[in-house]
Amino acid sequence: MYLNNFKTYQLAKEFCQACRAIKLKGEIGNQMDRAALSIVLNIAEGSAQPTTPNKRKFFAIALGSLRETQAILDILEETELLKKSDSIAALLYRLVNPKEG
């Protein structure tokens, strides 16, 4: 399967699992779960798009969801997971803006 060889997807999947392991309750837990899952799903959907602009759109949505999880992690002072998220952010940024990366 293509996604098994897609480093950004694999790191996002691991990140999603780590975020979900925090087991937050209430609205912040729900938001964290949805945002972390959105990262993975948008990377997967973007990778299947037939055109580069469509791919970039989904990768940009994934980057936005990653920023959302980073904000929650910052509020919670989860510094280790925040550090891990930076590598995913860099990969996504390059997928959205390949000429700048």
Residue pairs with C-beta under 8 A, 6 or more apart in sequence:
2 47
3 9
3 10
3 44
3 47
4 10
6 43
6 47
7 91
8 43
8 88
8 91
8 92
8 95
9 40
9 43
9 44
9 47
11 84
11 87
11 88
11 91
12 39
12 40
12 43
12 62
12 66
12 88
13 40
15 36
15 39
15 69
15 81
15 84
15 85
15 88
16 36
16 37
16 39
16 40
18 81
18 84
19 32
19 33
19 36
19 69
19 73
19 81
20 32
20 33
20 36
22 29
22 32
22 76
22 78
22 81
23 29
24 32
24 76
28 72
28 75
31 68
31 72
32 69
32 72
35 65
35 66
35 68
35 69
35 72
36 65
36 69
38 61
38 62
38 65
39 62
39 65
39 66
39 69
39 88
40 62
42 58
42 59
42 61
42 62
42 65
43 58
43 59
43 62
43 92
45 58
46 54
46 55
46 56
46 57
46 58
46 59
46 61
46 62
46 95
47 55
49 55
49 57
49 58
55 95
56 95
56 96
59 92
59 95
59 96
60 96
62 92
63 89
63 92
63 93
63 96
66 85
66 88
66 89
66 92
67 89
69 85
70 82
70 85
70 89
73 81
73 82
73 85
74 82
90 101
93 100
93 101
94 100
94 101
